[in-house]
Amino acid sequence: MNKDLNQMTYREATQELEEILRAIENDAVDVDELTQKVQRSSQLIKLCKEKLRKAEKAIDQVFNEENCEVPPQPKQKDNKPATNSLF
């Protein structure tokens, strides 16, 4: 497949990962090709993680807006909430 990573969907990336895994498990990958497959797998896993993080962030934002919640403030080193407001 080797589609451009910037244009891949999560589903396409996971499908390609599954294809690579099947090929490796069935000994359909020779040693010369193995390094390329492992590198491609690494790229696909990174892409999937990024897409999952973005989806999680978007979902959290929707729930926070729906519940009229204020997102949690980042904590300072002394474990107290950061005070960025004027009130």
Buried (B, 14 or more C-beta within 10 A) or exposed (E): EEEEBEEBEBEBBBBBBEEBEEBBEEEEBEEEEEEEBEEBBEEBEEBBEEBEEEEEEEEEEEEEEEEEEEEEEEEEEEEEEEEEEEE
